């Protein structure tokens, strides 16, 4: 099975290296682009900063609805997609992930969640090596 | 096993420039360099010099050594 080993990255000087993964996301308007996010096994679903919504074609009551989510410090509100978009890890483009993203005001980091992105890939975090491996999940 | 150090889409995250001056704004990255920046992501995406294959990135406004999610 093909498997990638990806080193941790920092987004800018002074930032801690983290397990960041680049996905090719295709929004509901058909625009497609590379998006970098943090692999987050603690996130049930993928979330993005609210500022990504217009980039992905979201922004009306026809494709977003208010939802409540739980977080470390209690609960918060997000805008959840009612229409899915899609994403692929470009190196494994045959695996198309259906995304129902949540958009969170004030967030500045994309979090790839467990029930969508991580459900389609086996990911192993190797903190001691400052790297992770990723491979399509079997089946 | 394939190790992706500087190839493929994951290699797009090898950013040669310090993004500190762009904190809080969006940048388009190609070959490790900032091609363009803007406060609005749609405006950035629609610029002539930005390609669909560029990495569009919201640069975090603060450096965080410890992140709790």
N, CA and C atoms of all chains as a GROMACS GRO file, in nm:
protein
  624
    1UNK      N    1   0.083  -0.119   0.000
    1UNK     CA    2   0.000   0.000   0.000
    1UNK      C    3   0.088   0.125   0.000
    2UNK      N    4   0.049   0.224  -0.082
    2UNK     CA    5   0.121   0.350  -0.079
    2UNK      C    6   0.097   0.420   0.053
    3UNK      N    7   0.200   0.475   0.106
    3UNK     CA    8   0.191   0.548   0.231
    3UNK      C    9   0.287   0.666   0.222
    4UNK      N   10   0.242   0.780   0.267
    4UNK     CA   11   0.328   0.897   0.268
    4UNK      C   12   0.377   0.923   0.409
    5UNK      N   13   0.500   0.963   0.420
    5UNK     CA   14   0.551   1.017   0.545
    5UNK      C   15   0.571   1.166   0.526
    6UNK      N   16   0.503   1.243   0.609
    6UNK     CA   17   0.504   1.389   0.592
    6UNK      C   18   0.563   1.453   0.717
    7UNK      N   19   0.667   1.531   0.702
    7UNK     CA   20   0.725   1.597   0.819
    7UNK      C   21   0.631   1.703   0.876
    8UNK      N   22   0.638   1.725   1.006
    8UNK     CA   23   0.567   1.838   1.066
    8UNK      C   24   0.618   1.968   1.001
    9UNK      N   25   0.528   2.068   0.999
    9UNK     CA   26   0.564   2.198   0.941
    9UNK      C   27   0.525   2.310   1.036
   10UNK      N   28   0.594   2.421   1.023
   10UNK     CA   29   0.554   2.546   1.088
   10UNK      C   30   0.501   2.638   0.979
   11UNK      N   31   0.397   2.715   1.013
   11UNK     CA   32   0.343   2.806   0.912
   11UNK      C   33   0.421   2.937   0.905
   12UNK      N   34   0.479   2.976   1.017
   12UNK     CA   35   0.569   3.090   1.008
   12UNK      C   36   0.671   3.086   1.121
   13UNK      N   37   0.771   3.173   1.110
   13UNK     CA   38   0.884   3.169   1.204
   13UNK      C   39   0.835   3.176   1.348
   14UNK      N   40   0.892   3.090   1.431
   14UNK     CA   41   0.859   3.092   1.572
   14UNK      C   42   0.742   3.003   1.608
   15UNK      N   43   0.670   2.957   1.509
   15UNK     CA   44   0.555   2.870   1.535
   15UNK      C   45   0.604   2.726   1.552
   16UNK      N   46   0.533   2.651   1.634
   16UNK     CA   47   0.571   2.512   1.656
   16UNK      C   48   0.540   2.427   1.533
   17UNK      N   49   0.628   2.336   1.496
   17UNK     CA   50   0.596   2.241   1.388
   17UNK      C   51   0.478   2.152   1.431
   18UNK      N   52   0.387   2.129   1.338
   18UNK     CA   53   0.267   2.050   1.368
   18UNK      C   54   0.233   1.959   1.249
   19UNK      N   55   0.146   1.860   1.273
   19UNK     CA   56   0.106   1.771   1.162
   19UNK      C   57   0.005   1.839   1.070
   20UNK      N   58   0.055   1.906   0.970
   20UNK     CA   59  -0.028   1.980   0.875
   20UNK      C   60  -0.041   1.901   0.746
   21UNK      N   61  -0.162   1.898   0.695
   21UNK     CA   62  -0.192   1.821   0.574
   21UNK      C   63  -0.257   1.913   0.471
   22UNK      N   64  -0.211   1.903   0.346
   22UNK     CA   65  -0.267   1.982   0.237
   22UNK      C   66  -0.371   1.899   0.163
   23UNK      N   67  -0.491   1.953   0.151
   23UNK     CA   68  -0.597   1.889   0.072
   23UNK      C   69  -0.636   1.980  -0.044
   24UNK      N   70  -0.680   1.918  -0.151
   24UNK     CA   71  -0.740   1.993  -0.262
   24UNK      C   72  -0.889   1.993  -0.237
   25UNK      N   73  -0.943   2.110  -0.203
   25UNK     CA   74  -1.084   2.121  -0.169
   25UNK      C   75  -1.160   2.182  -0.286
   26UNK      N   76  -1.271   2.121  -0.321
   26UNK     CA   77  -1.358   2.176  -0.426
   26UNK      C   78  -1.487   2.224  -0.360
   27UNK      N   79  -1.510   2.353  -0.366
   27UNK     CA   80  -1.626   2.412  -0.304
   27UNK      C   81  -1.753   2.387  -0.381
   28UNK      N   82  -1.865   2.431  -0.324
   28UNK     CA   83  -1.994   2.403  -0.388
   28UNK      C   84  -2.014   2.488  -0.513
   29UNK      N   85  -1.932   2.591  -0.528
   29UNK     CA   86  -1.940   2.672  -0.650
   29UNK      C   87  -1.851   2.619  -0.761
   30UNK      N   88  -1.777   2.513  -0.732
   30UNK     CA   89  -1.692   2.452  -0.834
   30UNK      C   90  -1.547   2.496  -0.827
   31UNK      N   91  -1.519   2.605  -0.752
   31UNK     CA   92  -1.380   2.646  -0.737
   31UNK      C   93  -1.304   2.542  -0.656
   32UNK      N   94  -1.179   2.523  -0.692
   32UNK     CA   95  -1.096   2.424  -0.626
   32UNK      C   96  -0.964   2.487  -0.587
   33UNK      N   97  -0.912   2.448  -0.472
   33UNK     CA   98  -0.784   2.503  -0.430
   33UNK      C   99  -0.722   2.421  -0.320
   34UNK      N  100  -0.593   2.445  -0.299
   34UNK     CA  101  -0.520   2.375  -0.194
   34UNK      C  102  -0.544   2.442  -0.060
   35UNK      N  103  -0.577   2.362   0.040
   35UNK     CA  104  -0.605   2.413   0.174
   35UNK      C  105  -0.520   2.333   0.272
   36UNK      N  106  -0.453   2.405   0.362
   36UNK     CA  107  -0.372   2.339   0.463
   36UNK      C  108  -0.446   2.339   0.596
   37UNK      N  109  -0.444   2.225   0.663
   37UNK     CA  110  -0.511   2.213   0.792
   37UNK      C  111  -0.434   2.122   0.886
   38UNK      N  112  -0.473   2.131   1.011
   38UNK     CA  113  -0.411   2.051   1.116
   38UNK      C  114  -0.487   1.920   1.132
   39UNK      N  115  -0.416   1.810   1.134
   39UNK     CA  116  -0.479   1.681   1.162
   39UNK      C  117  -0.522   1.681   1.308
   40UNK      N  118  -0.651   1.667   1.333
   40UNK     CA  119  -0.703   1.684   1.469
   40UNK      C  120  -0.792   1.565   1.506
   41UNK      N  121  -0.732   1.470   1.574
   41UNK     CA  122  -0.810   1.350   1.612
   41UNK      C  123  -0.915   1.384   1.717
   42UNK      N  124  -0.907   1.502   1.778
   42UNK     CA  125  -1.007   1.542   1.876
   42UNK      C  126  -1.127   1.610   1.816
   43UNK      N  127  -1.122   1.639   1.688
   43UNK     CA  128  -1.233   1.707   1.620
   43UNK      C  129  -1.322   1.601   1.554
   44UNK      N  130  -1.449   1.599   1.590
   44UNK     CA  131  -1.539   1.501   1.528
   44UNK      C  132  -1.550   1.524   1.378
   45UNK      N  133  -1.560   1.650   1.339
   45UNK     CA  134  -1.575   1.684   1.197
   45UNK      C  135  -1.478   1.795   1.161
   46UNK      N  136  -1.461   1.814   1.034
   46UNK     CA  137  -1.372   1.920   0.985
   46UNK      C  138  -1.434   2.057   1.009
   47UNK      N  139  -1.351   2.149   1.055
   47UNK     CA  140  -1.395   2.287   1.070
   47UNK      C  141  -1.294   2.380   1.007
   48UNK      N  142  -1.346   2.494   0.964
   48UNK     CA  143  -1.261   2.594   0.901
   48UNK      C  144  -1.293   2.731   0.957
   49UNK      N  145  -1.196   2.822   0.954
   49UNK     CA  146  -1.227   2.960   0.988
   49UNK      C  147  -1.341   3.011   0.900
   50UNK      N  148  -1.427   3.094   0.958
   50UNK     CA  149  -1.544   3.143   0.883
   50UNK      C  150  -1.503   3.213   0.754
   51UNK      N  151  -1.384   3.266   0.753
   51UNK     CA  152  -1.340   3.341   0.633
   51UNK      C  153  -1.319   3.250   0.511
   52UNK      N  154  -1.316   3.119   0.534
   52UNK     CA  155  -1.306   3.026   0.420
   52UNK      C  156  -1.440   3.008   0.349
   53UNK      N  157  -1.551   3.040   0.417
   53UNK     CA  158  -1.683   3.009   0.361
   53UNK      C  159  -1.706   3.068   0.221
   54UNK      N  160  -1.684   3.199   0.202
   54UNK     CA  161  -1.707   3.252   0.067
   54UNK      C  162  -1.612   3.195  -0.038
   55UNK      N  163  -1.493   3.158   0.007
   55UNK     CA  164  -1.396   3.099  -0.086
   55UNK      C  165  -1.446   2.966  -0.139
   56UNK      N  166  -1.529   2.899  -0.059
   56UNK     CA  167  -1.579   2.767  -0.096
   56UNK      C  168  -1.723   2.771  -0.146
   57UNK      N  169  -1.774   2.892  -0.167
   57UNK     CA  170  -1.907   2.906  -0.226
   57UNK      C  171  -2.021   2.907  -0.126
   58UNK      N  172  -1.988   2.904   0.004
   58UNK     CA  173  -2.091   2.907   0.107
   58UNK      C  174  -2.119   3.052   0.148
   59UNK      N  175  -2.242   3.074   0.200
   59UNK     CA  176  -2.268   3.207   0.251
   59UNK      C  177  -2.415   3.245   0.255
   60UNK      N  178  -2.502   3.152   0.224
   60UNK     CA  179  -2.645   3.183   0.227
   60UNK      C  180  -2.715   3.082   0.319
   61UNK      N  181  -2.840   3.114   0.354
   61UNK     CA  182  -2.918   3.022   0.437
   61UNK      C  183  -2.952   2.894   0.361
   62UNK      N  184  -2.931   2.896   0.231
   62UNK     CA  185  -2.957   2.776   0.152
   62UNK      C  186  -2.846   2.672   0.168
   63UNK      N  187  -2.729   2.716   0.213
   63UNK     CA  188  -2.620   2.619   0.226
   63UNK      C  189  -2.552   2.620   0.362
   64UNK      N  190  -2.602   2.704   0.455
   64UNK     CA  191  -2.544   2.707   0.590
   64UNK      C  192  -2.655   2.714   0.693
   65UNK      N  193  -2.630   2.656   0.807
   65UNK     CA  194  -2.724   2.670   0.918
   65UNK      C  195  -2.646   2.683   1.049
   66UNK      N  196  -2.702   2.754   1.144
   66UNK     CA  197  -2.635   2.771   1.273
   66UNK      C  198  -2.639   2.640   1.350
   67UNK      N  199  -2.526   2.605   1.410
   67UNK     CA  200  -2.520   2.483   1.491
   67UNK      C  201  -2.435   2.512   1.615
   68UNK      N  202  -2.455   2.431   1.716
   68UNK     CA  203  -2.379   2.443   1.840
   68UNK      C  204  -2.279   2.329   1.847
   69UNK      N  205  -2.158   2.362   1.888
   69UNK     CA  206  -2.057   2.258   1.901
   69UNK      C  207  -1.994   2.265   2.039
   70UNK      N  208  -1.940   2.152   2.083
   70UNK     CA  209  -1.871   2.147   2.211
   70UNK      C  210  -1.723   2.168   2.192
   71UNK      N  211  -1.662   2.235   2.288
   71UNK     CA  212  -1.519   2.256   2.285
   71UNK      C  213  -1.464   2.247   2.427
   72UNK      N  214  -1.335   2.264   2.440
   72UNK     CA  215  -1.272   2.247   2.570
   72UNK      C  216  -1.336   2.337   2.675
   73UNK      N  217  -1.366   2.461   2.635
   73UNK     CA  218  -1.415   2.559   2.732
   73UNK      C  219  -1.567   2.573   2.729
   74UNK      N  220  -1.639   2.472   2.684
   74UNK     CA  221  -1.785   2.479   2.683
   74UNK      C  222  -1.840   2.459   2.544
   75UNK      N  223  -1.935   2.544   2.508
   75UNK     CA  224  -1.995   2.531   2.375
   75UNK      C  225  -1.977   2.661   2.297
   76UNK      N  226  -1.991   2.650   2.167
   76UNK     CA  227  -1.984   2.766   2.080
   76UNK      C  228  -2.077   2.748   1.963
   77UNK      N  229  -2.092   2.851   1.884
   77UNK     CA  230  -2.177   2.845   1.766
   77UNK      C  231  -2.092   2.843   1.640
   78UNK      N  232  -2.141   2.772   1.542
   78UNK     CA  233  -2.075   2.766   1.413
   78UNK      C  234  -2.180   2.770   1.305
   79UNK      N  235  -2.136   2.790   1.183
   79UNK     CA  236  -2.225   2.776   1.068
   79UNK      C  237  -2.190   2.644   1.001
   80UNK      N  238  -2.285   2.553   1.001
   80UNK     CA  239  -2.262   2.422   0.944
   80UNK      C  240  -2.316   2.411   0.803
   81UNK      N  241  -2.241   2.343   0.719
   81UNK     CA  242  -2.283   2.326   0.580
   81UNK      C  243  -2.404   2.234   0.572
   82UNK      N  244  -2.501   2.274   0.491
   82UNK     CA  245  -2.616   2.186   0.462
   82UNK      C  246  -2.603   2.125   0.324
   83UNK      N  247  -2.496   2.165   0.255
   83UNK     CA  248  -2.465   2.110   0.122
   83UNK      C  249  -2.319   2.067   0.128
   84UNK      N  250  -2.287   1.946   0.085
   84UNK     CA  251  -2.148   1.901   0.098
   84UNK      C  252  -2.057   1.956  -0.011
   85UNK      N  253  -1.930   1.968   0.024
   85UNK     CA  254  -1.827   1.990  -0.076
   85UNK      C  255  -1.736   1.867  -0.074
   86UNK      N  256  -1.627   1.871  -0.143
   86UNK     CA  257  -1.542   1.752  -0.149
   86UNK      C  258  -1.395   1.791  -0.140
   87UNK      N  259  -1.316   1.691  -0.106
   87UNK     CA  260  -1.172   1.714  -0.093
   87UNK      C  261  -1.098   1.586  -0.123
   88UNK      N  262  -0.976   1.603  -0.170
   88UNK     CA  263  -0.886   1.488  -0.189
   88UNK      C  264  -0.748   1.525  -0.135
   89UNK      N  265  -0.678   1.426  -0.087
   89UNK     CA  266  -0.534   1.440  -0.066
   89UNK      C  267  -0.473   1.421  -0.205
   90UNK      N  268  -0.409   1.523  -0.261
   90UNK     CA  269  -0.367   1.512  -0.402
   90UNK      C  270  -0.284   1.388  -0.434
   91UNK      N  271  -0.206   1.342  -0.337
   91UNK     CA  272  -0.124   1.223  -0.364
   91UNK      C  273  -0.209   1.096  -0.367
   92UNK      N  274  -0.334   1.104  -0.318
   92UNK     CA  275  -0.426   0.990  -0.321
   92UNK      C  276  -0.558   1.037  -0.382
   93UNK      N  277  -0.552   1.090  -0.501
   93UNK     CA  278  -0.668   1.159  -0.560
   93UNK      C  279  -0.786   1.067  -0.586
   94UNK      N  280  -0.762   0.935  -0.581
   94UNK     CA  281  -0.872   0.842  -0.604
   94UNK      C  282  -0.968   0.836  -0.485
   95UNK      N  283  -0.926   0.885  -0.372
   95UNK     CA  284  -1.011   0.885  -0.252
   95UNK      C  285  -1.075   1.023  -0.237
   96UNK      N  286  -1.204   1.030  -0.267
   96UNK     CA  287  -1.275   1.158  -0.260
   96UNK      C  288  -1.352   1.162  -0.127
   97UNK      N  289  -1.322   1.264  -0.048
   97UNK     CA  290  -1.385   1.279   0.083
   97UNK      C  291  -1.500   1.378   0.071
   98UNK      N  292  -1.617   1.336   0.117
   98UNK     CA  293  -1.731   1.428   0.123
   98UNK      C  294  -1.722   1.507   0.253
   99UNK      N  295  -1.723   1.638   0.240
   99UNK     CA  296  -1.710   1.725   0.356
   99UNK      C  297  -1.839   1.802   0.381
  100UNK      N  298  -1.880   1.805   0.508
  100UNK     CA  299  -1.989   1.891   0.554
  100UNK      C  300  -1.927   1.985   0.657
  101UNK      N  301  -1.850   2.082   0.613
  101UNK     CA  302  -1.768   2.157   0.708
  101UNK      C  303  -1.849   2.249   0.797
  102UNK      N  304  -1.791   2.277   0.913
  102UNK     CA  305  -1.841   2.380   1.002
  102UNK      C  306  -1.747   2.500   0.992
  103UNK      N  307  -1.807   2.618   0.985
  103UNK     CA  308  -1.728   2.741   0.976
  103UNK      C  309  -1.739   2.815   1.108
  104UNK      N  310  -1.625   2.848   1.166
  104UNK     CA  311  -1.622   2.903   1.302
  104UNK      C  312  -1.563   3.044   1.299
  105UNK      N  313  -1.643   3.138   1.346
  105UNK     CA  314  -1.596   3.277   1.353
  105UNK      C  315  -1.483   3.287   1.454
  106UNK      N  316  -1.380   3.360   1.419
  106UNK     CA  317  -1.267   3.381   1.510
  106UNK      C  318  -1.160   3.275   1.499
  107UNK      N  319  -1.192   3.162   1.438
  107UNK     CA  320  -1.090   3.058   1.420
  107UNK      C  321  -0.993   3.099   1.310
  108UNK      N  322  -0.869   3.058   1.327
  108UNK     CA  323  -0.769   3.089   1.224
  108UNK      C  324  -0.701   2.962   1.173
  109UNK      N  325  -0.755   2.848   1.211
  109UNK     CA  326  -0.690   2.724   1.170
  109UNK      C  327  -0.791   2.623   1.119
  110UNK      N  328  -0.758   2.562   1.008
  110UNK     CA  329  -0.840   2.453   0.955
  110UNK      C  330  -0.808   2.326   1.033
  111UNK      N  331  -0.912   2.256   1.075
  111UNK     CA  332  -0.895   2.131   1.148
  111UNK      C  333  -0.958   2.019   1.067
  112UNK      N  334  -0.875   1.923   1.025
  112UNK     CA  335  -0.928   1.806   0.952
  112UNK      C  336  -0.980   1.707   1.055
  113UNK      N  337  -1.109   1.676   1.047
  113UNK     CA  338  -1.174   1.599   1.152
  113UNK      C  339  -1.178   1.449   1.129
  114UNK      N  340  -1.231   1.382   1.230
  114UNK     CA  341  -1.222   1.236   1.237
  114UNK      C  342  -1.328   1.166   1.153
  115UNK      N  343  -1.451   1.222   1.150
  115UNK     CA  344  -1.559   1.150   1.082
  115UNK      C  345  -1.559   1.170   0.931
  116UNK      N  346  -1.478   1.264   0.881
  116UNK     CA  347  -1.475   1.282   0.736
  116UNK      C  348  -1.336   1.250   0.682
  117UNK      N  349  -1.241   1.342   0.697
  117UNK     CA  350  -1.109   1.318   0.639
  117UNK      C  351  -1.042   1.195   0.702
  118UNK      N  352  -1.042   1.189   0.835
  118UNK     CA  353  -0.969   1.080   0.900
  118UNK      C  354  -1.041   0.946   0.890
  119UNK      N  355  -1.170   0.949   0.849
  119UNK     CA  356  -1.240   0.823   0.828
  119UNK      C  357  -1.197   0.754   0.700
  120UNK      N  358  -1.136   0.831   0.611
  120UNK     CA  359  -1.097   0.775   0.481
  120UNK      C  360  -0.948   0.743   0.473
  121UNK      N  361  -0.874   0.782   0.576
  121UNK     CA  362  -0.729   0.760   0.574
  121UNK      C  363  -0.683   0.706   0.708
  122UNK      N  364  -0.583   0.622   0.702
  122UNK     CA  365  -0.514   0.580   0.823
  122UNK      C  366  -0.397   0.676   0.845
  123UNK      N  367  -0.399   0.740   0.959
  123UNK     CA  368  -0.296   0.839   0.991
  123UNK      C  369  -0.226   0.796   1.119
  124UNK      N  370  -0.096   0.796   1.115
  124UNK     CA  371  -0.017   0.766   1.234
  124UNK      C  372   0.070   0.885   1.269
  125UNK      N  373   0.048   0.936   1.388
  125UNK     CA  374   0.128   1.048   1.438
  125UNK      C  375   0.253   0.992   1.504
  126UNK      N  376   0.368   1.043   1.462
  126UNK     CA  377   0.495   0.998   1.522
  126UNK      C  378   0.562   1.121   1.583
  127UNK      N  379   0.515   1.155   1.701
  127UNK     CA  380   0.562   1.278   1.764
  127UNK      C  381   0.713   1.277   1.783
  128UNK      N  382   0.767   1.161   1.818
  128UNK     CA  383   0.912   1.155   1.843
  128UNK      C  384   0.992   1.184   1.716
  129UNK      N  385   0.930   1.159   1.601
  129UNK     CA  386   1.000   1.186   1.474
  129UNK      C  387   0.954   1.315   1.409
  130UNK      N  388   0.858   1.382   1.473
  130UNK     CA  389   0.804   1.507   1.417
  130UNK      C  390   0.756   1.485   1.273
  131UNK      N  391   0.677   1.378   1.258
  131UNK     CA  392   0.626   1.343   1.126
  131UNK      C  393   0.501   1.258   1.144
  132UNK      N  394   0.424   1.244   1.035
  132UNK     CA  395   0.310   1.152   1.038
  132UNK      C  396   0.307   1.075   0.908
  133UNK      N  397   0.241   0.959   0.913
  133UNK     CA  398   0.219   0.884   0.790
  133UNK      C  399   0.071   0.888   0.757
  134UNK      N  400   0.040   0.879   0.630
  134UNK     CA  401  -0.099   0.878   0.585
  134UNK      C  402  -0.112   0.782   0.468
  135UNK      N  403  -0.218   0.704   0.470
  135UNK     CA  404  -0.246   0.608   0.363
  135UNK      C  405  -0.397   0.591   0.354
  136UNK      N  406  -0.449   0.563   0.234
  136UNK     CA  407  -0.593   0.538   0.223
  136UNK      C  408  -0.636   0.424   0.314
  137UNK      N  409  -0.750   0.442   0.380
  137UNK     CA  410  -0.802   0.336   0.466
  137UNK      C  411  -0.848   0.219   0.381
  138UNK      N  412  -0.831   0.100   0.429
  138UNK     CA  413  -0.878  -0.016   0.352
  138UNK      C  414  -1.030  -0.018   0.340
  139UNK      N  415  -1.075  -0.077   0.230
  139UNK     CA  416  -1.218  -0.094   0.213
  139UNK      C  417  -1.289   0.020   0.150
  140UNK      N  418   0.713   0.247   0.111
  140UNK     CA  419   0.674   0.375   0.170
  140UNK      C  420   0.737   0.490   0.092
  141UNK      N  421   0.665   0.595   0.076
  141UNK     CA  422   0.716   0.714   0.010
  141UNK      C  423   0.728   0.826   0.112
  142UNK      N  424   0.841   0.889   0.118
  142UNK     CA  425   0.859   1.002   0.206
  142UNK      C  426   0.842   1.131   0.126
  143UNK      N  427   0.747   1.212   0.167
  143UNK     CA  428   0.721   1.336   0.096
  143UNK      C  429   0.792   1.449   0.168
  144UNK      N  430   0.911   1.478   0.126
  144UNK     CA  431   0.984   1.587   0.188
  144UNK      C  432   0.957   1.717   0.112
  145UNK      N  433   0.981   1.717  -0.015
  145UNK     CA  434   0.970   1.841  -0.090
  145UNK      C  435   0.901   1.819  -0.224
  146UNK      N  436   0.816   1.717  -0.231
  146UNK     CA  437   0.750   1.690  -0.357
  146UNK      C  438   0.600   1.684  -0.337
  147UNK      N  439   0.529   1.698  -0.447
  147UNK     CA  440   0.385   1.683  -0.442
  147UNK      C  441   0.318   1.796  -0.365
  148UNK      N  442   0.187   1.778  -0.344
  148UNK     CA  443   0.110   1.884  -0.278
  148UNK      C  444   0.159   1.910  -0.136
  149UNK      N  445   0.201   1.804  -0.066
  149UNK     CA  446   0.249   1.827   0.071
  149UNK      C  447   0.375   1.912   0.070
  150UNK      N  448   0.448   1.906  -0.038
  150UNK     CA  449   0.568   1.990  -0.051
  150UNK      C  450   0.536   2.137  -0.063
  151UNK      N  451   0.409   2.170  -0.094
  151UNK     CA  452   0.369   2.310  -0.103
  151UNK      C  453   0.381   2.379   0.032
  152UNK      N  454   0.392   2.298   0.136
  152UNK     CA  455   0.403   2.356   0.271
  152UNK      C  456   0.546   2.390   0.308
  153UNK      N  457   0.638   2.366   0.216
  153UNK     CA  458   0.774   2.411   0.241
  153UNK      C  459   0.779   2.558   0.202
  154UNK      N  460   0.762   2.644   0.300
  154UNK     CA  461   0.752   2.787   0.274
  154UNK      C  462   0.885   2.852   0.312
  155UNK      N  463   0.948   2.910   0.211
  155UNK     CA  464   1.081   2.967   0.232
  155UNK      C  465   1.075   3.103   0.299
  156UNK      N  466   0.964   3.173   0.283
  156UNK     CA  467   0.954   3.309   0.336
  156UNK      C  468   0.900   3.309   0.479
  157UNK      N  469   0.940   3.409   0.553
  157UNK     CA  470   0.882   3.432   0.684
  157UNK      C  471   0.747   3.502   0.663
  158UNK      N  472   0.641   3.438   0.710
  158UNK     CA  473   0.507   3.492   0.686
  158UNK      C  474   0.463   3.591   0.795
  159UNK      N  475   0.551   3.619   0.888
  159UNK     CA  476   0.515   3.710   0.997
  159UNK      C  477   0.455   3.842   0.948
  160UNK      N  478   0.509   3.903   0.843
  160UNK     CA  479   0.449   4.031   0.798
  160UNK      C  480   0.305   4.015   0.747
  161UNK      N  481   0.263   3.895   0.720
  161UNK     CA  482   0.130   3.872   0.662
  161UNK      C  483   0.029   3.824   0.766
  162UNK      N  484   0.062   3.831   0.892
  162UNK     CA  485  -0.028   3.780   0.995
  162UNK      C  486  -0.168   3.841   0.982
  163UNK      N  487  -0.267   3.755   0.988
  163UNK     CA  488  -0.406   3.802   0.981
  163UNK      C  489  -0.457   3.821   0.839
  164UNK      N  490  -0.371   3.803   0.741
  164UNK     CA  491  -0.416   3.819   0.602
  164UNK      C  492  -0.396   3.688   0.526
  165UNK      N  493  -0.438   3.688   0.402
  165UNK     CA  494  -0.430   3.569   0.318
  165UNK      C  495  -0.312   3.582   0.223
  166UNK      N  496  -0.246   3.471   0.201
  166UNK     CA  497  -0.136   3.470   0.105
  166UNK      C  498  -0.156   3.355   0.006
  167UNK      N  499  -0.106   3.376  -0.113
  167UNK     CA  500  -0.100   3.270  -0.214
  167UNK      C  501   0.046   3.227  -0.223
  168UNK      N  502   0.070   3.097  -0.204
  168UNK     CA  503   0.205   3.042  -0.200
  168UNK      C  504   0.228   2.956  -0.324
  169UNK      N  505   0.340   2.980  -0.388
  169UNK     CA  506   0.382   2.895  -0.500
  169UNK      C  507   0.532   2.874  -0.492
  170UNK      N  508   0.575   2.748  -0.498
  170UNK     CA  509   0.717   2.715  -0.491
  170UNK      C  510   0.784   2.778  -0.369
  171UNK      N  511   0.711   2.780  -0.259
  171UNK     CA  512   0.769   2.830  -0.134
  171UNK      C  513   0.771   2.980  -0.119
  172UNK      N  514   0.718   3.051  -0.218
  172UNK     CA  515   0.722   3.198  -0.216
  172UNK      C  516   0.581   3.255  -0.212
  173UNK      N  517   0.569   3.372  -0.152
  173UNK     CA  518   0.443   3.444  -0.152
  173UNK      C  519   0.427   3.513  -0.288
  174UNK      N  520   0.321   3.476  -0.358
  174UNK     CA  521   0.293   3.534  -0.489
  174UNK      C  522   0.210   3.661  -0.475
  175UNK      N  523   0.116   3.660  -0.381
  175UNK     CA  524   0.027   3.774  -0.361
  175UNK      C  525  -0.035   3.761  -0.222
  176UNK      N  526  -0.087   3.872  -0.173
  176UNK     CA  527  -0.156   3.870  -0.044
  176UNK      C  528  -0.275   3.964  -0.050
  177UNK      N  529  -0.372   3.940   0.037
  177UNK     CA  530  -0.492   4.025   0.043
  177UNK      C  531  -0.563   3.996   0.174
  178UNK      N  532  -0.648   4.088   0.215
  178UNK     CA  533  -0.727   4.066   0.336
  178UNK      C  534  -0.849   3.979   0.306
  179UNK      N  535  -0.891   3.978   0.180
  179UNK     CA  536  -1.010   3.902   0.141
  179UNK      C  537  -0.968   3.783   0.054
  180UNK      N  538  -1.010   3.662   0.092
  180UNK     CA  539  -0.963   3.545   0.018
  180UNK      C  540  -1.016   3.535  -0.125
  181UNK      N  541  -1.140   3.580  -0.146
  181UNK     CA  542  -1.196   3.573  -0.281
  181UNK      C  543  -1.124   3.671  -0.373
  182UNK      N  544  -1.095   3.788  -0.318
  182UNK     CA  545  -1.018   3.887  -0.397
  182UNK      C  546  -0.882   3.830  -0.434
  183UNK      N  547  -0.820   3.760  -0.340
  183UNK     CA  548  -0.688   3.701  -0.367
  183UNK      C  549  -0.699   3.593  -0.474
  184UNK      N  550  -0.796   3.504  -0.458
  184UNK     CA  551  -0.812   3.395  -0.554
  184UNK      C  552  -0.836   3.446  -0.695
  185UNK      N  553  -0.908   3.558  -0.707
  185UNK     CA  554  -0.948   3.607  -0.838
  185UNK      C  555  -0.842   3.693  -0.905
  186UNK      N  556  -0.731   3.718  -0.838
  186UNK     CA  557  -0.625   3.797  -0.901
  186UNK      C  558  -0.562   3.719  -1.016
  187UNK      N  559  -0.521   3.794  -1.118
  187UNK     CA  560  -0.467   3.731  -1.238
  187UNK      C  561  -0.341   3.649  -1.208
  188UNK      N  562  -0.260   3.698  -1.114
  188UNK     CA  563  -0.133   3.630  -1.089
  188UNK      C  564  -0.146   3.505  -1.003
  189UNK      N  565  -0.264   3.482  -0.948
  189UNK     CA  566  -0.285   3.365  -0.862
  189UNK      C  567  -0.343   3.250  -0.944
  190UNK      N  568  -0.280   3.135  -0.933
  190UNK     CA  569  -0.323   3.016  -1.006
  190UNK      C  570  -0.404   2.923  -0.916
  191UNK      N  571  -0.486   2.839  -0.978
  191UNK     CA  572  -0.565   2.742  -0.903
  191UNK      C  573  -0.476   2.646  -0.823
  192UNK      N  574  -0.355   2.629  -0.869
  192UNK     CA  575  -0.264   2.535  -0.804
  192UNK      C  576  -0.185   2.598  -0.689
  193UNK      N  577  -0.205   2.728  -0.666
  193UNK     CA  578  -0.137   2.793  -0.554
  193UNK      C  579  -0.204   2.754  -0.422
  194UNK      N  580  -0.126   2.754  -0.318
  194UNK     CA  581  -0.179   2.731  -0.183
  194UNK      C  582  -0.229   2.863  -0.128
  195UNK      N  583  -0.360   2.870  -0.096
  195UNK     CA  584  -0.415   2.989  -0.032
  195UNK      C  585  -0.419   2.965   0.117
  196UNK      N  586  -0.360   3.055   0.191
  196UNK     CA  587  -0.339   3.031   0.333
  196UNK      C  588  -0.377   3.155   0.413
  197UNK      N  589  -0.458   3.133   0.517
  197UNK     CA  590  -0.485   3.238   0.614
  197UNK      C  591  -0.374   3.232   0.718
  198UNK      N  592  -0.292   3.335   0.723
  198UNK     CA  593  -0.178   3.335   0.815
  198UNK      C  594  -0.229   3.370   0.954
  199UNK      N  595  -0.210   3.281   1.052
  199UNK     CA  596  -0.258   3.310   1.187
  199UNK      C  597  -0.204   3.443   1.238
  200UNK      N  598  -0.287   3.513   1.313
  200UNK     CA  599  -0.248   3.647   1.358
  200UNK      C  600  -0.149   3.643   1.473
  201UNK      N  601  -0.136   3.528   1.539
  201UNK     CA  602  -0.042   3.518   1.650
  201UNK      C  603   0.039   3.390   1.638
  202UNK      N  604   0.159   3.395   1.693
  202UNK     CA  605   0.240   3.275   1.705
  202UNK      C  606   0.202   3.203   1.833
  203UNK      N  607   0.178   3.074   1.821
  203UNK     CA  608   0.137   2.997   1.939
  203UNK      C  609   0.227   2.877   1.955
  204UNK      N  610   0.303   2.877   2.063
  204UNK     CA  611   0.390   2.763   2.089
  204UNK      C  612   0.312   2.643   2.141
  205UNK      N  613   0.202   2.671   2.210
  205UNK     CA  614   0.119   2.563   2.262
  205UNK      C  615  -0.023   2.584   2.214
  206UNK      N  616  -0.079   2.482   2.153
  206UNK     CA  617  -0.213   2.492   2.096
  206UNK      C  618  -0.300   2.387   2.162
  207UNK      N  619  -0.409   2.430   2.224
  207UNK     CA  620  -0.505   2.337   2.282
  207UNK      C  621  -0.634   2.348   2.204
  208UNK      N  622  -0.682   2.237   2.150
  208UNK     CA  623  -0.802   2.241   2.068
  208UNK      C  624  -0.912   2.162   2.137
   0.00000   0.00000   0.00000
